[in-house]
Amino acid sequence: MSYSRSLTLIVLLVFAAPAAAQVPQPVFVPAPAAPEFLSRYDFHMTVYQLYGSDDPAERFSWDSHFGGSFDLIDYVFGRASVNVDYEAVLGHEFRPFDPNQANYTLEASLSGRVRDTEIVAVFHHVSRHLSDRPKRDAIAWNELGARLLRRISVGPTLVDLDVEGGRAIQHSFVDYTWLGEVNVLVRHPINERFGVFGRAGGQFFAVNEELAGRGAQTGGLVEAGVRLIGRAAIMEIFAGYENRVDAYPLDREPQHWGLTGLRLLSR
């Protein structure tokens, strides 16, 4: 099967079963000429406004992410990496900008490279908290899994594929047992200072049906926009749509909304 047909099939699968994906998407990193210590550091910050949520408590108006990832050591045939992300969700239940939840993601990984592909072992932790609201019980899970990162170049266009899955080896409150994710990122430069991009992500949650009386869950995120490329950073301006599984930490209910946003990247 050709690259173009394979890419078309992947994109169709992602749009057919979309989900809330990692922000930003993990991507393949080329190998250095020799082993390096602290060979890469990437910072990210995203703010986007949410439109059209049908939540009666008015808890979803804005979403934001900031954090960073770095390679502790790149040993040429792979790398040891750490990723940290903090997410704050704001509504307008009590005030115009009302933070109501904070979610922390911590991840450690080891990879091996095969040409333009990385095979990655991942330990992934997510902890969810309420802001300005009481919460005593933990809401969190630990996932042990694997990730495949692939980069395809089509002329000046870069296509990055992220496929991953893992087992929830520990969880508090949530009913997740297995998690799977597919992300596709397409970036096309127009010139040295301007480009366009599109992204689609899909995630699947298998659950313990006896815990909450529900079946497997899927959600989704798609976005597209422009890239303004500076000497030290990149600004992305985008619009999209999201269907998020378990949008509020204490509710096992999905939410969906349109979105517009801005993202700053150091890569």
N, C-alpha and C positions, 0 to 999 in steps of 0.2 A: 504494500500500500504506500502511495506517495506521501510526502510530508503535507502537501496541501489537503489531500483527502483525510489524512489522520487528524490534522488540525480542525477541519470542518466537523468531523465526528466528535472530537473532544468538546468543541464549543457547543454543539447541539446537546450533548449529554449534560453539560453544565447548566444550560438554560432550561433543560427539561426538569432537572432536580436541583434548583438553586439553594444556597444556604449562606448564613452569615460566616464570612471568611476572615482570616487574619488581616489586620491592617498594620503596616503594609505587608504585602505578600512576600514570603521568602523566595529568593531567587538564587540561581546558580552563580557562583563566583569563580572566575578562571584561576588556575594555579599560578603561583609565583615561580620564578626561576629556581629559587632555593628556599629552604625552610625559613619562616619568619615568625617573630614574636609580636603579638598585637598588630597583625597585618591589616586589619580592617576595622573601622568604626563607622556606623551609620546612625544618624539621628532622624527621628520622624516626629511630626506634630500635625494633627488633623483636627479641624473643626468643621462640623456640618450641621445645617438646620434641617429639621424633620417636618414633613408636611403630610397631613391627611390621616394621622393616627386616630383610631376610633376608641382610644382608651378613655373611659369616663372620668378617671382620676387626673387627667391632664398631666401625665408623668413623662411625656416624650415630646420635647420641643427641640432640644439640641443634643448632640453627641460629640465627644472629643476623645482623642487619643494622643498621648505623647510618651516617648521612651527612646530606646536605642538598642542596637545589637552590635556585637563585636566578635571578632575571631581572636581567641586567646592565643592560639598558635596555629599556623598553617604549615603542615608537614608535606606539602606539595601533592601527595596522593590523597589528601583530605584535610579536614580542619576541625578544630574543637571550638565551638561557638556558644555564646550566651545571648539570649534575647529577653528584654524587659519591656513591658507595656503597661501603662496606666490608662484606664478609660473612666471618664466621668460623664454621666447622663443627667441632663437637666430637663425639667418640666416647667409648668407654670401653675402648679397646684396652690401654692401659698404666696408666691411672689413672681415677678416676671421672669427671673432667672433663678430657678429653684433646684439646686443639686439634690438628687434623690438616691443615686447609687454610684458606687466606685468599685471598679473591677480591676484586679491585678493579675497579670500574666507573667510567669517566670518560666524560662525554658533553657535547658542545656542540651547540647547535641554534639555528636561525633559523626563525621562523614568520610566517605571514600569516593574518589573521582574516577570516572571512566569516560574519557574524552569530554564531551559537553554535557555530561550527566553526573549528578551526585546522588549517592545512596546514603541516607542519613538515619542514624539511631537517635531517638528523641525522648527526653523526659520533659513533660509539659505539665505545669501546675496553673490552675485558675482558682482565684479566691474572690468571691463576690460579697460586697458589703453595702449597707444602706448609709446614706448621708442625711444628717439632721433628723434621723428617725431611729427608734430603738430596735436593736437586733442583738440577741444573745447567742443564738445557735449558729454554728458554722455552716456556710454554703460554699462548697469547694470540691474540686476533684483533682486527682493526679492521673496522668495518662502516660503509659509507656508504649511507644510505637515506632514507626518507620516512616520515612519521607523520601520521595524521589523528586529531584529537581532536574529539569531538562531545559536547555536553551536551544532554540532554533533560529537561525538567521536567514531571512529572506530578503536579499539585497540589504538596504539600510534598516529594514524593519527587524526588531527583536521580539520573539515570542518566548515567554517564560511559562513553563508548566510546573505546577506543584501538585503532586498526588500524595496523600498521606492517610494513615489509619493507625489506630491503636486501641489498647484495652484500658478501661478505667480501673486501675489497680487499687484505688482508694477513692471513696466519695462520701461527702456529707450532705444530706438533704436531697441532692439530685438523684435521679433514677437511671443515669447513663451507665451502660455497660461497655459498648464499643462505639468508637467515633471514627468517622471517615470524612475526608475533605478533598476537593478538587478545585484548583484555582488556575485561571489562564489570564496572563497579562500581555497585552500587545502594545508596543511603543514604536512610533514612527517619527523620525525627525524630519521637519520641513527645511530647517536650516540650522546653523550653529546655536541659535538662541530660542528657537521655537519648535514645538512638536505637538503631536496628538497621541492620545492613548485610550485604550479600552480595557476593562477588567470585568471578569465574571467569576464568581466563586460559589461552590456548592458544598454543603456539609450534611452528613447523615448521623443521627444519634439512634443507636439501638438501646432499648431501655429494659429494665426489669418491670414487666407489666404488673406484677403483684404489688409493687410499691405504691404506684399512683393510679393504677387502672387505666393506662393508656398504652398505645402502640408506639412504633418508631416515629421519630420526628425529623422533618426536613425544613429548611428555610432557605433564604437566598439573598444575594447581593450582586448587583450589576451597576457599573458606573462607566462614564466616558467623559473626556474633557481635553483640555489643552495643557501643555507643559511649557513653562517659561524658564529657560535655562540660564542661570547666572554662573559666575566664576566659582563660587563656594557652595551654592545650593540650587535646588530646583523647586519651583512653585507649581503645583498642579491645581487647576480650577476645574470643577467637575459637577455633574448632575447624575442622579441614578435612582435606583429603587431597591428597597430591602424588605425581606420577609424574615423576621428574627424569631428564632425559637426561644421560649422562656425569657421574654424581654425584660420582665421585672423579676428580681431574684426570688421572691416569695410566691410568685404566680407561675403555674405551669401552663401558660397561655402564650401563643405567638402574637406578634404585632407586626404590622406592615405599614410602610410609609414611603413617600418620595423624599428625595434629599438633594440639597445643593451644598457644596463645600469647598474648602481650601486646604491644601496639604503642603507642608514644607518638608523636603528631603535633602539630606546631605550627600546623597549619591545620585 
